[in-house]
């Protein structure tokens, strides 16, 4: 692949991450100020916003982490867009990417803990349980 194709491919991903960062800040605002849980960024599996046992507790547990992750998304996508379209920044770009991925893993770890704590997941069946129930 030539450089122009690679830049347009990475540019698309950069704009996607930028959009996710903006949506993450919007989700944080809705969670912290209006106690409304946005499913796309805060829930996984079959969890539904109305099944949250303690919205305020969930907001306190994950709110700051969501804001940090969203800001990191905005910063990384800005760095990556600059790297793709303006001037190559070399090793700094790769350091930023590693930090970005580390923050995503960190966020997912705490999000999973918060989901397990504040949502009744015992009633929802996993894939393995669903398959076993079909055989019966």
NORZISUL-V622182 format. One record per pair of residues at least 24 apart in sequence whose C-alpha atoms are under 7 Angstrom apart, sorted by the first residue. I is the first residue (numbers start at 1). J is the second residue. Records with the same first field share a line. If there is no record, write none. Layout:
I->J / J
//
This chain:
7->84
11->81 / 84
14->77 / 80 / 81
15->77
17->73 / 77
18->73 / 74 / 77
21->70 / 71 / 73 / 74
22->70
24->66 / 70
25->67 / 70
28->63 / 66 / 67
31->59
32->59 / 63
43->115
46->124
51->119
52->118 / 119
53->118 / 119
54->118
58->114 / 118
61->114
62->111 / 114
65->107
69->103 / 104 / 107
72->100
76->100
//
